Amino acid sequence: MKFIDEAKIYVKAGDGGRGCVSFRREKFVPRGGPDGGDGGHGGDVVVRASLSRRTLLDLKFHQHHIAKHGGHGEGSKRTGKDSNDVEIVVPVGTVIRDAETGELLTDLTADGAVFVVAKGGMGGRGNARFATATRQTPRFAQPGIPGEERWITLELKLLADVGIIGLPNVGKSTFISRVSAARPKIADYPFTTLVPHLGVVQYGDQQSFVIADIPGLIEGAHEGLGMGMQFLRHVERTSALLHIIDVSAESCQGAWHDYELINRELELFSPAMLKKRQVVTISKLDLPITRERIKKDIDTFALKGIKILAFSAATGEGVPEVLRELVTLIPAHLPPAAEESGVSPEEFSS
């Protein structure tokens, strides 16, 4: 399944049915009077969040969602039939905005959450409604009220407790594959991760949390370089960030340099991202060059008042300490979706 996290669609609710102009015509009943019925209600367009959906792929190919109009009123005071609603199913975590104004309409963060994006029109009243003692034969009725219509944008923000950030090839995918059942692509070249991946981490006997691996960032990502900043929305909801740094590469200018670079890009994306608590780590501890350089880096971060951990996803050394630190930053009331959704990274792969 191809991962699509943005879509723009057109929604049009049904118009209300026309009211009827009718007069009772029956043998032996002179001057039967008006008996025109009301029009039916036009169908709404509603959006429902469901854990059964993982991407917005379907909406890329089905952009127009139009509800039917209500039935027209008939004689004998028969009311027109109400039209059925049109339902659009989206993944949990979808944000809906008005495409023209950018106004936030709703944020569907719970399974089963429903929001009406276009309200159907009310049916017009038939002429029987307008009969009075002084106006006994009204020859008019109301037309139905038009249903709402608009273009909306849908933006998926994955629900995760921890987001992994860092430069390309620092070991983010290797770490998530070590601590969860997620199996993202791992290779020795930049940008092997092209879409976000989710994994459920089991910590202890009962506690678990969801971790998200996003494509690597580079300097200038906020200007569209590399993978750009398009996937950072998926760590906006997280309680904490796992910042992974690799000091073994020849091109590395130091752990502090990489730490500031990534945080600068985060700030340019959203200043609120810097307020998230981070667990700063150095990966690939199994390499001799990492062990050689790490002592200096630990001292550098200590002078800045930042605790830094080291681990090796290949051997597992230091991984329990990293998980223990992450758990302390996650609220005790973890969302039930973390355990019940059974999120699998394969569901996001193309």
VEXVEXKOL-901854 format. One record per residue: x, y, z of N, C-alpha, C in turn. Coordinates in steps of 0.2 Angstrom, whole numbers, plus 5000, padded with zeros to 4 digits. Each point is the difference from the previous one (the first is absolute). Layout:
N
<<X Y Z> <X Y Z> <X Y Z>>,
...
# end
This chain:
350
<<5004 4994 5000> <4996 5006 5000> <5004 5006 5000>>,
<<4999 5005 4995> <5004 5006 5000> <4998 5005 5005>>,
<<5005 5003 5004> <4999 5004 5005> <4998 5007 4997>>,
<<4994 5003 5001> <4998 5006 4998> <4997 5004 5007>>,
<<5003 5006 5001> <4998 5003 5006> <4997 5007 4999>>,
<<4999 5002 4994> <4996 5006 4998> <4995 4999 4995>>,
<<4995 5003 5000> <4995 5000 4995> <4995 5006 5000>>,
<<4998 5002 4994> <4995 5005 4999> <4994 4998 4996>>,
<<4994 5001 5003> <4994 4997 4998> <4995 5005 5000>>,
<<4995 4999 4995> <4994 5004 5000> <4994 4997 5003>>,
<<4996 5003 5004> <4994 4997 5003> <4994 5005 4999>>,
<<4995 4997 4998> <4994 5003 4999> <4994 4996 5003>>,
<<4997 5004 5005> <4994 4997 5003> <4994 5000 4996>>,
<<4995 4996 5001> <4994 5000 4996> <4995 5006 5001>>,
<<4997 5002 4995> <4995 5006 5001> <4994 4997 5003>>,
<<4996 5005 5004> <4994 4998 5002> <4995 4999 4995>>,
<<4995 4995 5000> <4995 4999 4995> <4995 5006 5000>>,
<<4996 5001 4995> <4996 5005 4999> <4993 4999 5004>>,
<<4997 5005 5003> <4993 4999 5002> <4995 4999 4995>>,
<<4995 4997 5001> <4995 4999 4995> <4994 5005 5000>>,
<<4997 5002 4994> <4994 5004 5000> <4995 4995 4997>>,
<<4995 4999 5005> <4995 4995 4998> <4994 5001 5004>>,
<<4994 4999 4997> <4993 5001 5003> <4997 4993 5000>>,
<<4996 4999 5006> <4997 4994 5000> <4994 4999 4995>>,
<<5000 4995 4996> <4995 4999 4995> <4997 4993 5002>>,
<<4994 5000 5003> <4996 4994 5002> <4993 5001 4999>>,
<<4997 4995 4998> <4993 5000 4998> <4996 5001 5007>>,
<<4995 5004 5000> <4996 5002 5005> <5003 5004 5006>>,
<<5006 5003 4998> <5004 5004 5004> <5002 5007 4997>>,
<<4995 5004 5000> <5001 5006 4996> <5005 5005 5004>>,
<<5004 5004 4997> <5005 5004 5003> <5004 4996 5005>>,
<<5003 4995 4997> <5004 4996 5005> <5006 5003 5003>>,
<<5002 5005 4997> <5006 5004 5003> <5007 4998 4998>>,
<<5005 5004 5002> <5007 4998 4998> <5002 4994 5003>>,
<<5004 4995 4997> <5003 4994 5003> <5006 4999 4997>>,
<<5004 5005 4998> <5007 4999 4998> <5005 4998 5005>>,
<<5004 4995 4999> <5004 4997 5006> <5007 5004 4999>>,
<<5004 4999 5005> <5007 5003 5001> <5005 4996 4996>>,
<<5005 5004 4998> <5006 4996 4997> <5004 4997 5005>>,
<<5004 4994 4998> <5004 4997 5004> <5007 5003 5001>>,
<<5004 4998 5005> <5006 5003 5002> <5006 4997 4996>>,
<<5004 5005 4997> <5006 4997 4996> <5005 4997 5004>>,
<<5003 4995 4997> <5005 4996 5004> <5006 5004 5002>>,
<<5003 4999 5006> <5006 5003 5002> <5006 4996 4997>>,
<<5006 5004 5001> <5006 4996 4998> <5004 5000 5007>>,
<<5002 4994 5002> <5003 4999 5007> <5006 4997 4999>>,
<<5005 5001 5004> <5007 4997 5000> <5000 4996 5007>>,
<<5002 4994 4999> <5001 4995 5006> <5007 4998 5000>>,
<<5003 5000 5006> <5007 4997 5001> <4999 4993 5002>>,
<<5005 4996 4997> <5000 4993 5002> <5007 4997 5000>>,
<<5001 4996 5005> <5006 4996 5000> <5002 4995 4994>>,
<<4994 4999 4996> <5001 4995 4995> <5003 5004 4994>>,
<<5001 5006 5000> <5003 5004 4994> <5007 5002 5003>>,
<<5005 5000 4995> <5007 5002 5002> <5002 5006 4996>>,
<<4998 5001 4994> <5002 5005 4996> <4994 5004 4997>>,
<<5001 5005 4996> <4995 5004 4997> <5000 4998 4992>>,
<<5002 4994 4999> <5001 4999 4992> <4994 5000 4997>>,
<<4995 4997 5003> <4993 4999 4996> <4998 5007 4998>>,
<<5001 5005 5004> <4997 5007 4999> <5004 5003 4994>>,
<<5006 4998 4998> <5004 5003 4995> <4996 4998 4993>>,
<<4997 4995 5000> <4997 4997 4994> <4992 5001 5000>>,
<<4997 5003 5006> <4993 5001 5000> <5000 5007 5003>>,
<<5000 5005 4996> <5000 5007 5003> <4993 5003 5001>>,
<<4995 4998 4997> <4994 5003 5000> <4995 4996 5004>>,
<<4997 5003 5005> <4995 4996 5005> <4994 5004 5000>>,
<<4995 4998 4997> <4993 5004 4999> <4994 4996 5002>>,
<<4997 5003 5005> <4994 4996 5003> <4994 5002 4995>>,
<<4995 4996 5001> <4994 5001 4996> <4995 5005 5003>>,
<<4996 5003 4996> <4995 5005 5003> <4994 4996 5003>>,
<<4997 5003 5004> <4994 4997 5003> <4994 5000 4995>>,
<<4996 4995 5002> <4994 4999 4996> <4995 5006 5000>>,
<<4997 5001 4994> <4995 5006 5000> <4993 4998 5004>>,
<<4997 5005 5003> <4994 4999 5003> <4994 4998 4995>>,
<<4995 4996 5002> <4995 4998 4996> <4993 5002 5003>>,
<<4995 4999 4996> <4993 5001 5002> <4998 4996 5006>>,
<<4994 5001 5003> <4998 4996 5006> <5005 5001 5006>>,
<<5003 5005 5000> <5005 5002 5005> <5006 4995 5001>>,
<<5002 4997 4994> <5005 4995 5001> <5007 5004 4999>>,
<<5004 4998 5005> <5007 5003 5001> <5005 4997 4995>>,
<<5004 5003 4997> <5005 4997 4996> <5005 4996 5004>>,
<<5003 4995 4997> <5005 4996 5004> <5006 5004 5001>>,
<<5003 4999 5006> <5006 5003 5002> <5006 4996 4997>>,
<<5005 5003 4997> <5005 4997 4997> <5005 4997 5005>>,
<<5004 4994 4998> <5005 4997 5004> <5006 5005 5000>>,
<<5003 4999 5006> <5007 5004 5000> <5005 4996 4996>>,
<<5005 5004 4998> <5006 4997 4997> <5006 5000 5005>>,
<<5003 4994 5001> <5005 5000 5005> <5007 4999 4997>>,
<<5005 5004 5003> <5007 4999 4998> <5004 4997 5006>>,
<<5003 4995 4999> <5004 4997 5005> <5007 5001 4999>>,
<<5003 5003 5006> <5007 5002 4999> <5004 4997 5006>>,
<<5006 5000 5000> <5004 4997 5006> <4999 5005 5006>>,
<<5001 4997 5006> <5000 5003 5006> <5006 5005 5000>>,
<<4999 5006 5002> <5006 5005 5000> <5000 5005 4994>>,
<<4994 5000 4996> <4999 5004 4995> <4998 5007 5002>>,
<<5003 5005 4997> <4998 5007 5001> <4997 5003 4994>>,
<<4994 5003 5001> <4996 5002 4994> <5000 5008 5001>>,
<<5001 5003 4994> <5000 5007 4999> <4996 5002 4994>>,
<<4998 5007 5001> <4997 5003 4994> <5005 5001 4995>>,
<<4999 4998 4994> <5006 5001 4995> <5001 5007 4998>>,
<<4994 5004 5000> <5001 5007 4998> <5003 5005 5005>>,
<<4997 4999 5006> <5002 5004 5006> <5005 4998 5004>>,
<<5002 4993 5000> <5004 4997 5004> <4998 4999 5007>>,
<<4993 5001 5002> <4998 5000 5006> <5000 4992 5002>>,
<<5002 4999 5007> <4999 4993 5002> <4993 4999 5002>>,
<<4998 4994 4997> <4993 4998 5001> <4999 4995 5006>>,
<<5005 4995 5000> <5000 4995 5005> <5006 4996 5000>>,
<<5001 4997 5005> <5006 4995 5001> <4998 4994 5003>>,
<<5000 4995 4995> <4997 4993 5002> <5005 4996 5003>>,
<<5000 5000 5007> <5005 4996 5003> <4998 4994 5004>>,
<<4994 4998 4999> <4997 4994 5003> <4996 4996 4995>>,
<<5001 4993 5001> <4996 4995 4996> <4993 5001 5001>>,
<<4997 5001 4994> <4992 5001 5000> <4998 5007 5000>>,
<<5005 5005 5001> <4998 5007 5000> <4997 5002 4993>>,
<<4995 5004 5000> <4996 5002 4994> <4999 5008 5000>>,
<<5001 5002 4994> <4999 5008 4999> <4996 5001 4994>>,
<<4996 5004 5000> <4996 5002 4994> <5003 5006 4997>>,
<<5003 4998 4994> <5004 5006 4996> <4995 5004 4995>>,
<<4994 4997 4999> <4996 5003 4995> <4993 4999 5003>>,
<<4996 5005 5002> <4993 4998 5002> <4995 5001 4995>>,
<<4996 4994 5000> <4994 5000 4995> <4995 5005 5001>>,
<<4997 5003 4994> <4995 5005 5001> <4993 4997 5002>>,
<<4996 5005 5004> <4994 4998 5002> <4995 5000 4995>>,
<<4995 4995 5000> <4995 5000 4995> <4995 5006 5001>>,
<<4997 5002 4994> <4996 5006 5000> <4993 4998 5002>>,
<<4996 5004 5003> <4994 4999 5003> <4994 5000 4994>>,
<<4996 4995 5001> <4994 5000 4995> <4995 5005 5001>>,
<<4995 5001 4995> <4996 5006 5001> <4995 4998 5006>>,
<<4999 4994 5002> <4996 4999 5006> <5002 5003 5006>>,
<<5007 5002 5000> <5002 5003 5006> <4998 5007 5001>>,
<<4998 5003 4994> <4999 5007 5000> <4993 5002 5000>>,
<<4995 4995 5001> <4993 5001 5001> <4998 5004 5006>>,
<<4997 5005 5000> <4997 5004 5006> <4993 5001 4999>>,
<<4997 5003 5005> <4993 5002 5000> <4998 5005 4994>>,
<<5005 5004 4999> <4999 5006 4995> <5003 4998 4993>>,
<<5005 4995 5000> <5003 4997 4994> <4999 4993 4999>>,
<<4994 4998 4998> <4998 4993 5000> <5002 4996 4994>>,
<<5003 5004 4995> <5002 4996 4994> <5007 5003 4997>>,
<<5005 4999 5004> <5007 5002 4998> <5002 4996 4994>>,
<<5002 5004 4995> <5002 4997 4994> <5008 5000 4999>>,
<<5003 4999 5005> <5008 5001 5000> <5002 4995 5006>>,
<<5007 4998 4999> <5003 4996 5004> <5008 5002 5000>>,
<<5003 4998 5005> <5007 5001 5000> <5005 4996 4996>>,
<<5005 5003 4997> <5005 4995 4997> <5004 4997 5006>>,
<<5004 4995 4998> <5005 4997 5005> <5006 5005 5001>>,
<<5003 5000 5006> <5006 5003 5001> <5006 4997 4997>>,
<<5004 5003 4996> <5006 4997 4998> <5005 4997 5005>>,
<<5003 4994 4999> <5004 4997 5004> <5007 5004 5000>>,
<<5004 4999 5005> <5007 5003 5000> <5004 4997 4995>>,
<<5005 5004 4998> <5005 4997 4995> <5007 5003 5002>>,
<<5005 4997 4999> <5007 5003 5001> <5005 4995 4998>>,
<<5006 5003 4999> <5006 4996 4999> <5004 4999 5007>>,
<<5002 4994 5002> <5003 4999 5007> <5007 4997 4999>>,
<<5004 5001 5004> <5007 4996 5000> <5000 4996 5006>>,
<<5003 4994 4999> <5001 4995 5005> <5007 4999 5001>>,
<<5002 5000 5006> <5007 4999 5002> <5001 4995 5005>>,
<<5004 4995 4999> <5000 4994 5005> <5006 5001 5004>>,
<<4999 5000 5007> <5006 5001 5005> <4999 4993 5004>>,
<<5005 4996 4999> <5000 4994 5003> <5000 5001 5008>>,
<<4997 4995 5003> <5000 5000 5008> <5005 4996 5002>>,
<<5005 5003 5003> <5006 4996 5003> <5002 5004 5007>>,
<<5003 4996 5004> <5002 5003 5007> <5007 5003 4999>>,
<<5004 4997 4996> <5007 5002 4999> <5002 5000 4993>>,
<<5003 5006 4998> <5002 5001 4993> <5008 5000 5000>>,
<<5002 4996 4995> <5008 5000 4999> <5002 5005 4995>>,
<<5005 5004 5001> <5002 5005 4996> <5008 4999 4999>>,
<<5002 5003 4995> <5008 5000 4999> <5001 5001 4992>>,
<<5007 5000 4999> <5002 5000 4993> <4999 4994 4997>>,
<<5001 4999 4993> <4999 4994 4997> <5006 4995 5002>>,
<<4998 4994 5000> <5005 4994 5002> <5003 5001 5006>>,
<<4997 5002 5005> <5002 5000 5007> <4998 4994 5004>>,
<<4996 4996 4997> <4998 4994 5003> <4993 5000 5003>>,
<<4995 5004 4997> <4994 5001 5003> <4996 4994 4998>>,
<<5000 4997 4994> <4996 4995 4998> <5003 4993 5003>>,
<<5006 5000 5001> <5003 4994 5004> <4998 5000 5007>>,
<<4999 5006 5003> <4998 5000 5007> <4993 4997 5001>>,
<<4995 5003 4995> <4993 4998 5001> <4999 4993 4998>>,
<<5004 4997 4996> <5000 4993 4998> <5003 4996 5006>>,
<<5004 5003 5004> <5003 4996 5006> <4994 5000 5006>>,
<<4997 5005 5001> <4995 5000 5006> <4993 4999 4998>>,
<<4998 4999 4994> <4993 4998 4998> <5000 4995 4994>>,
<<4994 4999 4998> <4999 4995 4994> <5001 5004 4994>>,
<<5001 5006 5000> <5000 5004 4993> <5006 4998 4997>>,
<<5000 4999 4993> <5005 4998 4996> <5001 5005 4994>>,
<<5002 5006 5001> <5002 5005 4995> <5006 4998 4996>>,
<<5000 5003 4994> <5006 4999 4996> <5006 5003 5003>>,
<<5006 4995 5000> <5006 5003 5003> <5006 4998 4995>>,
<<5003 5006 4999> <5006 4999 4995> <5005 5006 5001>>,
<<5006 4999 4997> <5005 5005 5001> <5000 5005 4995>>,
<<4995 5004 5000> <5000 5006 4995> <4994 5004 5003>>,
<<5001 5007 4999> <4995 5004 5003> <4993 4999 4997>>,
<<4995 5002 5004> <4993 5000 4999> <4997 4993 4998>>,
<<5002 4995 5003> <4997 4994 4999> <4993 5000 5003>>,
<<4999 5004 5005> <4993 5000 5003> <4997 5006 4996>>,
<<4994 4998 4996> <4997 5005 4996> <4993 5002 5002>>,
<<4997 4996 5005> <4994 5001 5003> <5001 4999 5007>>,
<<4995 5003 5005> <5001 4998 5007> <4998 4993 5001>>,
<<5003 4997 5006> <4999 4993 5002> <4998 5001 5007>>,
<<4995 4996 5002> <4998 4999 5007> <5002 4993 5003>>,
<<5002 5000 5006> <5001 4994 5004> <4997 5000 5007>>,
<<4998 4995 5002> <4997 4999 5007> <5006 4997 5004>>,
<<5002 5004 5006> <5006 4997 5004> <4997 4998 5006>>,
<<5001 4994 5002> <4998 4997 5006> <5005 5001 5006>>,
<<4998 5003 5005> <5005 5002 5005> <4997 4997 5007>>,
<<5004 4995 5003> <4998 4997 5006> <4994 4995 4998>>,
<<4996 4998 5005> <4995 4995 4999> <4993 5003 4997>>,
<<4999 5006 5002> <4993 5003 4997> <5001 5007 4996>>,
<<5005 5003 5001> <5000 5007 4997> <5003 4999 4993>>,
<<4997 5004 4996> <5002 5000 4993> <4999 5007 4997>>,
<<5004 5002 4995> <4999 5007 4997> <5002 4999 4992>>,
<<4997 5005 4997> <5001 5000 4992> <5006 5005 4999>>,
<<5004 4998 4995> <5006 5004 4998> <5000 5001 4993>>,
<<5001 5006 4997> <5000 5001 4993> <5007 5002 4998>>,
<<5001 4997 4994> <5007 5002 4997> <4998 5004 4993>>,
<<5003 5006 5000> <4998 5004 4994> <5007 5000 4996>>,
<<4999 5002 4993> <5006 5001 4996> <5005 5005 5003>>,
<<5006 4999 4999> <5005 5004 5002> <5000 5007 4998>>,
<<5002 5005 5004> <5001 5007 4999> <5007 5002 4998>>,
<<5000 5005 4996> <5007 5003 4998> <5000 5008 5001>>,
<<5005 5003 5000> <5000 5007 5000> <4997 5003 4994>>,
<<4995 5005 5001> <4996 5002 4995> <4994 4997 4998>>,
<<4998 4995 5005> <4994 4996 4998> <4994 5004 5000>>,
<<5000 5006 5004> <4994 5004 5000> <4999 5004 4994>>,
<<5005 5000 4995> <5000 5003 4994> <4998 4995 4994>>,
<<4999 4993 5003> <4999 4995 4995> <5005 4996 4998>>,
<<5006 5001 5003> <5006 4995 4998> <4999 4993 5003>>,
<<5003 4995 4997> <4999 4994 5002> <4993 4997 5000>>,
<<4997 4998 5005> <4993 4998 5001> <4996 5006 5002>>,
<<5003 5005 5001> <4996 5006 5002> <4998 4999 5007>>,
<<4995 5004 5002> <4997 5000 5007> <4993 4996 5000>>,
<<4998 4997 4994> <4993 4998 4999> <4998 4995 5005>>,
<<5005 4996 5003> <4998 4995 5005> <5000 5002 5007>>,
<<5003 5006 5001> <5000 5001 5007> <4994 5001 5004>>,
<<4994 5001 4996> <4994 5000 5003> <4998 4994 5004>>,
<<5003 4995 4998> <4999 4993 5004> <5003 5000 5007>>,
<<5004 5004 5001> <5003 5000 5007> <4997 5006 5004>>,
<<4996 5004 4997> <4997 5006 5004> <4996 4998 5006>>,
<<4997 4994 5000> <4995 4997 5005> <5004 4997 5006>>,
<<5006 4998 4999> <5004 4996 5004> <5001 5003 5007>>,
<<5001 4996 5005> <5002 5002 5007> <5007 5002 5000>>,
<<5004 4996 4997> <5007 5001 5000> <5004 4998 4994>>,
<<5006 5003 4999> <5004 4998 4994> <5006 4997 5002>>,
<<5002 4995 4995> <5006 4996 5001> <5005 5003 4995>>,
<<5005 5004 5002> <5005 5003 4995> <5006 4995 5000>>,
<<5001 4997 4994> <5005 4996 4999> <5006 5003 4996>>,
<<5006 5000 5002> <5006 5003 4997> <5005 4995 4998>>,
<<5003 5000 4995> <5005 4995 4998> <5007 5004 4999>>,
<<5005 4999 5004> <5006 5003 5000> <5005 4996 4996>>,
<<4999 4994 4997> <5004 4996 4997> <5002 5002 4993>>,
<<4996 5004 4997> <5001 5001 4993> <5005 5005 4999>>,
<<5004 5000 4995> <5006 5004 4998> <4997 5007 4999>>,
<<4994 5001 4998> <4997 5007 4999> <4998 5003 5006>>,
<<4999 4997 5006> <4998 5002 5006> <5004 5006 5002>>,
<<4997 5006 5002> <5004 5005 5003> <4999 5001 5007>>,
<<4998 4994 5003> <4999 5000 5008> <4993 4999 5001>>,
<<4999 4997 5006> <4993 4999 5002> <4996 5006 5002>>,
<<5003 5005 5003> <4997 5006 5001> <4998 5004 4994>>,
<<5004 5000 4995> <4998 5003 4994> <4994 4997 4997>>,
<<5000 4993 5000> <4994 4997 4997> <4994 5001 5004>>,
<<5001 5000 5007> <4994 5002 5004> <4997 5007 4999>>,
<<5004 5005 4999> <4998 5006 4999> <4997 5001 4993>>,
<<5002 4996 4995> <4998 5001 4993> <4993 4997 5000>>,
<<4998 4994 5003> <4994 4997 5000> <4995 5005 5004>>,
<<5002 5002 5005> <4995 5004 5004> <4999 5007 4997>>,
<<5005 5002 4996> <4998 5007 4996> <4995 4998 4995>>,
<<5000 4995 4997> <4995 4998 4995> <4993 4999 5003>>,
<<5000 4997 5006> <4994 4999 5004> <4997 5007 5001>>,
<<5004 5004 5002> <4997 5007 5002> <4998 5004 4994>>,
<<5003 4999 4994> <4997 5003 4994> <4994 4997 4998>>,
<<4999 4994 5002> <4993 4996 4998> <4995 5003 5005>>,
<<5001 4999 5006> <4996 5003 5005> <5003 5001 5007>>,
<<5000 5006 5002> <5003 5001 5007> <4998 4996 5006>>,
<<4994 4997 4999> <4997 4996 5005> <5004 4993 5001>>,
<<5003 4998 4994> <5004 4994 5000> <5006 5000 5005>>,
<<5003 5006 5001> <5005 5000 5005> <4998 5000 5007>>,
<<4994 5000 5001> <4998 5000 5007> <4999 4992 5002>>,
<<5000 4996 4995> <4999 4993 5002> <5006 4997 5003>>,
<<5000 4996 5005> <5005 4997 5003> <5004 4995 4996>>,
<<5006 5000 5000> <5004 4996 4996> <5005 4995 5004>>,
<<5001 4994 4997> <5005 4996 5003> <5005 5000 4994>>,
<<5006 5003 5002> <5005 5000 4995> <5005 4994 5001>>,
<<5001 4997 4994> <5004 4994 5000> <5006 5000 4994>>,
<<5005 4996 5001> <5005 4999 4995> <4999 4992 4998>>,
<<5000 4999 4994> <4999 4993 4998> <5006 4997 4998>>,
<<5000 4993 4998> <5005 4997 4997> <5006 4999 5005>>,
<<4998 4999 5006> <5005 4999 5005> <5005 4994 4999>>,
<<4998 4995 4996> <5004 4994 4999> <5006 5002 4996>>,
<<5000 5006 4996> <5006 5002 4996> <5005 5003 5004>>,
<<5007 4998 4999> <5005 5003 5004> <5001 5007 5000>>,
<<4999 5003 4994> <5000 5007 4999> <4995 5004 5004>>,
<<4994 4997 5001> <4995 5003 5004> <5002 5000 5007>>,
<<5003 4995 5003> <5002 5000 5007> <5006 5005 5001>>,
<<5004 5001 4995> <5006 5004 5000> <4997 5008 5001>>,
<<4995 5001 4996> <4998 5007 5000> <4995 5002 5005>>,
<<4996 4995 5003> <4995 5001 5004> <5001 5004 5007>>,
<<5006 4998 5002> <5002 5003 5007> <5000 5008 4999>>,
<<5003 5003 4995> <5000 5007 4999> <4993 5003 4999>>,
<<4996 4996 4997> <4993 5002 4998> <4996 5000 5007>>,
<<5001 4995 5004> <4996 5000 5006> <5002 5006 5005>>,
<<5006 5002 5000> <5003 5006 5004> <4997 5006 4997>>,
<<5000 5000 4993> <4997 5007 4997> <4993 5001 5002>>,
<<4996 4994 4999> <4992 5001 5002> <4999 5001 5008>>,
<<5005 4997 5004> <4999 5001 5007> <5001 5007 5002>>,
<<5005 5004 4996> <5001 5007 5002> <4994 5004 4998>>,
<<4996 4997 4995> <4994 5004 4998> <4994 4998 5004>>,
<<5001 4995 5005> <4994 4998 5004> <4996 4995 4997>>,
<<5002 4996 4995> <4996 4995 4997> <5003 4993 5001>>,
<<4996 4996 5002> <5002 4993 5001> <5000 4996 4993>>,
<<5005 4997 4999> <5001 4996 4993> <5001 4993 5002>>,
<<4996 4995 4996> <5001 4993 5001> <5003 4997 4993>>,
<<5003 4994 5001> <5003 4997 4994> <4997 4993 5000>>,
<<4999 4998 4993> <4998 4993 5000> <5002 4997 4993>>,
<<4999 4993 4999> <5001 4997 4994> <4994 4996 4998>>,
<<4997 5002 4995> <4994 4996 4998> <5002 4993 4997>>,
<<5006 4999 4998> <5002 4994 4997> <5001 4995 5005>>,
<<5003 5002 5006> <5002 4995 5006> <4995 5001 5005>>,
<<4996 5005 5001> <4995 5001 5005> <5003 5004 5006>>,
<<5007 5001 5000> <5003 5003 5006> <4997 5007 5000>>,
<<4998 5002 5006> <4997 5007 5002> <4993 5001 4998>>,
<<4997 4995 4996> <4993 5001 4998> <4995 5000 5006>>,
<<5001 4996 5005> <4995 5000 5006> <5000 5007 5003>>,
<<5006 5003 5001> <5001 5006 5003> <4996 5006 4996>>,
<<5001 4999 4994> <4996 5005 4996> <4993 4999 5001>>,
<<4997 4994 4999> <4993 4999 5001> <4998 5002 5007>>,
<<5004 4999 5005> <4998 5002 5007> <4999 5008 5000>>,
<<5005 5003 4997> <4999 5007 5000> <4994 5003 4996>>,
<<4999 4997 4995> <4994 5002 4996> <4993 4999 5004>>,
<<5000 4994 5004> <4994 4999 5003> <4998 5005 5006>>,
<<5006 5003 5003> <4999 5005 5005> <4997 5007 4997>>,
<<5000 5001 4993> <4998 5006 4997> <4993 4999 4997>>,
<<4997 4994 5000> <4994 4998 4997> <4994 5001 5006>>,
<<4995 5003 4999> <4995 5000 5005> <4997 4993 5002>>,
<<4999 4999 5006> <4998 4994 5003> <4993 4997 4996>>,
<<4996 5005 4998> <4994 4998 4997> <5001 4999 4992>>,
<<5003 4995 4998> <5001 4999 4993> <4994 4999 4997>>,
<<4999 5002 4993> <4994 4999 4996> <4999 4993 4999>>,
<<4994 4998 5001> <4998 4993 4999> <5002 4997 4993>>,
<<5000 5005 4995> <5002 4998 4993> <5007 4997 4999>>,
<<5004 5002 5005> <5007 4998 5000> <5001 4992 5000>>,
<<4995 4998 5004> <5000 4992 5001> <4995 4997 4996>>,
<<4994 5003 4998> <4995 4997 4997> <5000 5000 4992>>,
<<5004 5005 4998> <5000 5001 4993> <5003 4995 4996>>,
<<5006 4997 5003> <5004 4995 4996> <5003 5003 4994>>,
<<5002 5006 5001> <5003 5004 4994> <5006 4996 4997>>,
<<5000 4999 4994> <5006 4996 4997> <5003 5005 4994>>,
<<5007 5000 5000> <5003 5004 4995> <4999 4998 4993>>,
<<4998 4994 4999> <4999 4997 4994> <4994 5004 4996>>,
<<4995 5002 5005> <4994 5003 4997> <5001 5006 4997>>,
<<5006 5003 5002> <5002 5007 4997> <5004 5000 4994>>,
<<5003 4994 4998> <5005 4999 4995> <4996 5000 4993>>,
<<5004 5003 4995> <4997 4999 4994> <5001 4993 4997>>,
# end
